[in-house]
Amino acid sequence: MRRLCAIIALLGAYPLLLLTALWPAPVLFALVAAGSYAAELLAPRVAKSFVDLLSKVHLGVTLRFAVREMAAVLLVARTAGADSPWLAGLAAGLFAMHGVRAVQTGLAMRLRQTLATMPVSTRNLDVSELRIPSTPPNFLINHRGVRWLYLDALPVLGAAFGAAAGALGAGLALAIGLAAALALVPWVRRAAPLTDRERVLEIADRRVREFAPEVVLYFSGAAEAAYQARMWLPTLERLGRRCIVVLRERGMTERLGPTSLPMVCIPASADLMGFRALGSARLCLYVANVGKNIHMLRIQGLRSAFIGHGDSDKEASFNPFSKVYDEVWVAGPAGRDRYRKAEVGVRDEDVHEVGRPQLDGILTEGPGLPYKTVLYAPTWEGWTDDLFHTSLPSMGPRLVRALMELGVRVIYKAHPLTGYRDRAAARAHRKVVTLLEGANLAAAKARHPSSPGTATQFNHLVVSGTEPHLYDCFNLADLMVADISSVVPDFLASGKPYAVTNVAGLPERTFFDRYPSTEAGTLIGQDLADLAAFVEGPDELAEARRKLRTYLLGPEYPDAMTRFGNAVDRALQQD
């Protein structure tokens, strides 16, 4: 209904503006104009596809604003006469407004382009020599809301109160627009030296050489995949080696969260391969198998090790691409066995068991509350249907509803890439969120003093961002339900019961043979038949989980951080 109302208001306002200007009816003109501005603000939010269609048929936002301004000129011509000097002033002011707005937009675009296309960007490195200007206030450079077009409200609405008011409104709008353009000039001038590509690269190169990195963490990927590198930052901070993070996608330096590690983002492959400052490093760690890895792999003198972003029974944990690296680091014996059984060309002597240092802070006890908390952590849909392990489309909403009916608190943390490829997964995700938020709202109403009965004393938790971290969710939960993913081996570090969804409906023995990380868990099929027993029944798999933990994550002693550090030391000593 809101969408339909916005469309009707948007389409109907402009003919009405013409009619009230020709009539002339200044009061009605002012009301219709005000409504048209409201429709312009509302329509992109509730009817974006329709607004986009208008642009495609040459009825875009700029033209619509120009039509409204034309109607204001017509109104003044009808009320004050064509010979009125105020009419000339209004028309000239509107014309000049568009010229000034174009200048202001051009300056904003120039500044954004200069800052966004620097050949290298850094974090935690002193590149003050570049004198990168601070970012101007957002309202000066962000034109997604075409906010400067709305300055014409001053002359358009002013025209309804008389020719003089319209002309004065145009003058005031022109002055504001000119001030905005002039305000950007100092920023544009300060950013101009950053267009010198060679100078920017040389200064960044010098600073990295001064740092003299020993270990490189390399990452390339979509913004939603930033977690893959983020999970390794605390480990590298504790390593006791000079580590640097090399990124490839612009803006990624700000997506990795707080860290003391220096970072360089080098988007162009030629710039990366010619970046001499990395010559002091002897080891490069890769967290994902992506095409841009080849640019780093071509740099001479760097030993490569694939460390991944979590061991699992997914195909990604024995990808044939992994044979391009000098070494493959896995958590425990299970990782070695995956490559051995898959026969993808990774030699057994190149596989090294280093543990999972990220798991050190995982608690082995539940939160100790009077109610149980179940973490539901489904994976995403994968790049192809062959990798489709997510339970969300087929089971997600039903599973969450069943958990709530069992009276437990649900923590829902979906994979960051959920819905990236498959719309059904995105729809199921939204249904789960709606279910949990609706339950929280109902519980809040039930807890109100005026409400009779006993209210639920907890709220379900939907984790929509990076906080709380997955491992914090482990510590908040008594049990977990997950899909085939690295979440399962990681949760084993807690020693707490877990269940795994059987999306494909495989026989139990076949499922456990194919996915060894699930052997000490409860299998949940499409009918959810075993869910209640898993939540409410006795824990009979504690010893099985203990043994499986060693197989998947390696021995407890020496600890994982020590084993990882030893692997780094050994790799750095290799020729």
N, C-alpha and C positions, 0 to 999 in steps of 0.2 A: 504493500500500500504506500509506504514512504517513497519507494522508487517511482511508482506511477504518479504520485502527487508532484514529485520533483520534476519529472519529465513534462507534465502538463504545465506547471508553472514556468519552466524554462522556455517551452515553445510558445506558450500563450502570452508571455509578457511583452514580446517585441511588437507584434501587431497592435496590442493595446497601447503601447507607447506611441506608435504612429498615429493612432486614432485620437488619443487625448491631446497630442500636439497639434493636429490639424483642426480639432474642434474649435478653439483650444479650451482645455480644462486643466489649469495649472495644478489644482489640488489633487485631482485624480491622477495626473501625470506623476506627481511626487509619490503617491502611494504605489502606483504600478512600478515606478523606477526602483523604489525601495524593495518591493517584492522581487524584482528581477535580480537585484544584487544578492538577496537571500537565496534565490534559486541557483545562482551561479556558484555560491559557496557550498550549497547542499548537494547539488547534482553529482560532482565528482566523487563524493563519498558513498552515495547510495545508488547511483546509476552510472558508474564509470564507463561501462561498455557503450552506453548510449552517447555519452559525451565524446568518447573516442570516435564513434561513428559520425558525429557531427563534424569533427575535424577532417575526417576522410572525404566528406562531401563538401568541403570548403565552407563550412559554417563554424569554424573554430572560435576559440574564446576571444581572440583579438578582433575578429570581424564583428562578433556580437557586441563587444564594447563599443566599437566604432558606430554601429547602428544606433545604439542608445545615445551616443554623443550627437549623432546626426538628428535624432528626434529632439534633443534639447535645443539645437540650433534652429530647427523648424518651429519649435514652440516659441522661442524668442522672436523669430521673424513674424509669427502670427500675432503676438501680443504687443511687441514694441515697434514693429514695422521694419521693412527691409533696409531703410535708410538710417536706422539707429546705430550710433557709434559703438554702443555696447554689444550689438550683434557682431560687429567686426572684431571687437576685442575678444568676445567669446570664441569665435571661429579661429582667430589667430592663436589664442591661448591653447585651444585643443590641439591645433596642428603642431605647435611648438612642444606641447607635452609629449607627443609621440616621438618626436625627434630626441628629446632629452632622455626619455625612457630607453630608446634604442642605444644611446651612448652609455647610459648607466648599465644596461644589460651586457653590452659589449665589454665594458671594463670588468664586470663580474666574471664573465666567461673567460676573459684573458687571464685573470688571476687564478681562477680554478684550474684552468688548463695548465698554467705554469707550475702550480704546486702539485698537480696530479700526474704530470708527465716527467717529473724529475727522473733521471736515469737510475738513481739509487736513493732510497730513503733509509733512515737509521733510527735506532732506539737504544738508549743507554750507551751512546758513544758521543763524545764531545765534538760536534761539528758546528760549533758556534761561529767558526770562521766563514761559514756559508751565509750567515746572517739571514736565516729563513724567517720571514715575517710571521707574526702571530696571525691567526685567522680572524678576519673581520667579523663583526656581529652578523649572526645568521641572516637577519632580515635584509642585509645589504647584498648578499650573494646568493641566497636560495630563492629561486624564482619558480619553484614548483607550484606555489600557490598564486602565481602571477600577481603578487600583491601590489605591485606598482601600478597595474592597470586600474586598481580600485581608487586611485587618486582622482579619477574622473567623477567620482561621486560628488566632489565639491562643486564643480561647474554644472553637472547634470541636475542635482537636487537644487542647487542655487538658482538655476533657470526657472524653476517653478515659483520662485519668490520674486522674480523680476529679472529684467535684462542686466541691470547693474550687478545684482547678486551673482548671476551666472558668470559674468565677465570677471568679477573679483574672485570668484571661486576658481576659475581657470588660472588666474594669476598666482593664487596661493598654491594650487597644485603644481604649477610649473616651478615655483620657488622650492618646494619640497623635493621634487624630482631632481632639480639641479643640485641641491645640497647633497642628495644621496650620491649623485655621480661624482661630485667633487670630493666627497669623503673617501671614495675608493682610490683616488689618484695616488696618495702616498703609499698605499699597500702595493699597487701595481708597480710603482717605481722601485720599491724595495725588493720586489720579487724578480725584477728584470734580470739581474745577474745570474739567476738560477737557470736561465735558458742556455747558459754556456755549459754544454754537456761535458766537455773534457775537464773543465775546472771542477765541476761537481764530483765527477768520478775520481779525479786526482785527490781531492781533499778527503773523500770517504776512504779511498784506498790507503792514504797515509795514516789515518786514524786506526784503521784495522791492523795495519802493519805494526803500529806502535803497541797494540794490544797483543799481537803475536799469538793468535789462537792455536791450540793444539787439536781440539776436537770441534767438528762442525755437526750441528743438527740441521738437516735439510728438510724443507717441507714445501710442497706445492699442492694446492687443492682448493676446493670451493670454500667459501666463508663458513658454511655449515660444518665443514670437516675440520675446523681449526682445533677441535678437541684432540685430534690425533697427535698434534705436536704439543698441545698444552699439557697433556698428561706427563710428558717427559721433562718439562722444565724444572720442577723441584728436584728431580733426581740428578740432573746435570748441575744444578746449583750446589749440590752436596758432594759432587764428584772430586773436588780438589784439583781439577784441571781447568785450563783456560778454554772455556767453551764459547762458541758463537753460534747464533741461529741464522741460517740463510733461508730467505723466503723468496717467493717468485711473484705472488699476486699483490697488487697495490692495496693498501689499507690493512693488510694482514698483521702488520706489526702491532696494531691497536687491538686486534681480536684475540691475542694470546694471553691476555690478562696480566696481572702483576708478576714481574720477574726482575732479577738483577742482571740477567744475561744480556750481553750486547746482541743487537740484531741488525742485519742488513737485508733490505729487500731490493733485489735486482731483477726487474721484469724481463729485460731483453737477454736472450741466450748469448749473444755475442759479447755483451758487457760482462756477463757472469764468467764466461770462459776466459776473458781477458783481465779479470780482476786479480791482479798479482798478489794482493794482500793475503789471500788464502794460502799462499805458498808455504807458510810456516806450519800449517795443519798437516797432520799425518793420518787422520781418521775421520771419515764422514759417516754419520748415522742416518739412515733413511727410515721413515715411519710409515710410508705408504708406497705402493707400486703405482706410479703415475708416469705419464709420458715424458714430462719435463725432467724426470730423474736423469735422463740420458745426457742432458747438458752438464750436470755435475759429474757424472761418471766419466766424462771425457777429459776431465782435468787430471793431468799427470801427477803422480806422487801421493795421491790420496787413497788410502785403503778404505774400501766400502764395506759396511755392515748393515744388513737389513734388520731392524729391531721391531718393526711393525707397531701396531697400536693395540695390542692385546692378542694373546693366543686363544684360538677357538677351534672348533671342528668345522668351521666354514671353509669353503674352498680358498678363500683369501689367505688362509694360514698355510697353504702348500701350493701357492701360485707358481707356475712354471717360470714366470718372469724373475723369480728370486734367484735363479742361477746366474744372473748377470752380476751379482755382488760377490765380492771376495769371501764374505762370511755371512751366515744367517744366524742371528741370535734368537733363541727361544727360551721360554721360561723353565721347562723341565723336560724329562724324558719323553713325555707325550708329544711335544713339538718335534723332537727328533724323529719319532716313529711316524708322524704324519708325512714328513718328507720322504722317509724311507719307503713307506707303503705306496705313496703316490707315484714314485719313480718319475719325477719331473725334471731330473737332471741335476738336482742339488746333491753334491757329494756329502757323504756322512761325515767326513773329516772337516768339512767346512761349516758344519752345524755346531754351535756352542750353546750350552745351557747356562743362562745367566740369571735366572729368577725373574721376579717381578718386583723391583724396588718400590714401586708405587703403593704396594699393599701393606707397607709397614704400619700404617695407622689404623688398620681395620680391626675392630673389636671382636672378640670371640664370645661375647655375651650380648643378649638382647637388651632393649631399653628398660626392661623390668617394670613395665606398666601393667595396670590391672586388666588391660585388653591387649589382644594380639595386633601386631602391625604387619601387613603383608606388602612387600614391594613388588609391583608389577612393572617389569622393565623389558618391553618388547623391542626387538631389533627392527631395522628398516627393511624395505622391500628388495634391496640389492639392485645391481645394474641390469640384470636380466631375470627372466622368470625362472631360469635354472637355479638362481641363487635366492629364490623367494622363501625365506625362512620366517617372515613375520607372521605373528598370529593375529595381528590387529584386524584385517578385513573379515576373516572368517570366525574369529573367536573373541576378539577384544572386548566389545561392549557386553556380550553375554558373560564373559569371565568376570569382568568387573562388577556387574550386577549380582552375580552369584556370590562374590566375595562380600559385598555389602550385605546381602541377605544372611550371610554367616555371622554377621556382627563384628567384623574386624575392621580396623582402620586400614585404608588403602593409600599407599604412596605410589603415584603413577609417574614414571619417568620414561618417556619415549626416547628412542634414538634421535639424535639431532637431525638426521637426514630423512626422518619419517615424512612420507608424502612427496619426496623429491622427484620420484619417477612415477608413482602410481597414485591416482586420485582416490581409488578405493581405500587405500591406507590412510590418506589424509582425511577422508570422510569419517572413517572409523575412529581416528584419533580425536576428531572434534566431538563425536558422540560420547566417547569415554570422558572427555573433559566436561561435557555438559552433564553427564550423569553424576560425576563427583561434585561439581559445583552446585548442582541442584540439591544433592543430599546435604551438603554443607549449609545451604540456605534454609532447607527444611529443619535441620538440627538447630540452627540459630533461632528460628522462630519458636521451636519447641522449648528452647531454654529460656525464653522470655518469661518473666515472672507471672504474667497474666495467662500463660498457657498451662493447661492441666496436664498431668501425666509426668512420667519420668523421661528426661531428655538424654540423648546421646551425649557423652562427655568428651567427645573428640571430633576433630575435623579431619577429613581426608586431605591429602596433599597432592596437588598437581605441580610438578616441577617443569616450568616452561623455559627456563634459561639455564645458565651455567651453575647457578647456586640453588639449593645445595648440591654439592658435587655427588657423583654417583656413589663414591665411597662413604660419604656422609649418610647417604640414604641406606647403605648397608648397615651402618651403625644404628640407624633409627628403626630398623626392621627386625622382626623375629623370624620371618620366613620370606622366601622370594619365589615368584613365578616369572620365568623368563623364556626366551626363545633360544635357538642355537646361536650363540655369539660368545664373544670374549667375556661377557658379563658373568657367565656361569663359572668358568675357572677362577675368575677374580673373587666371586662370592664364596668359593670354597675356602678362601683364606680365613673367613669368619667361622667356619665349622658349623654354621647353622643350616637347618633343613632348606632344601630348595626343590622346586618342581620345574619341569621343562615341557613346553607345549609340543605336541605331536601333530603339526599342521598337515602333513602329508598322509596321516593315518597309517603309518608303517607298523608292522608287527613289532611287539616289544623287543624281541631278541635282535631283530634286524636293526631297529632303531639304536639300541645300545651298542651294537657292533659298529655301526656307521659313525656314531657320535659318542666316543668314549667318555667325554666329559659329563655325560648325563647318567652314567651307571650308578651313581650314588644318590640319584634324585628320583622323585616321583614323576611318572609320565602322565601328562594331562591330554586326553584326546578331545576330539571335537564335541563329544557328548558331555564333557566336564564331569564324568562319573566319579573320578577319583579325587576331585577337588576338596570335597568336604572331609574325607578321611585324611588328606594331607594337612588340612588346616587344624582339624580337631583331634585327630588320632595320635597315638603314641609315636615317638621318634625311634625307629628301629634301624636307622641307617647311619648312625653317628660314626661307628667304626669304619664303615665303608667310605664315608666322606674323608676320614683321616687318611686312609691309605691312598685314596684318589687324589687328595691334595698334594701329597708328595710326588705322585706320578705327573701331575699337571704342572705344578709350580716348583718342583725341586725340593731338596732337603731344607729343613729349618736352619741348620748350621753347616757351614757359615751362612749368615743371613744374606738376603738377596742383594743388598747394597754392596756388601763386600764382594760377592761373586761378580756383580756387574762392574765394579771398579777394577777387579783383577782382569776381567776381559778387556777393558779399555787399556790397561797398562800393557797387557800382552800384545794387543793389536798395534799400539804405538811403537813397540819395539821391533815389529816386523819390518823387513826391508820392502 
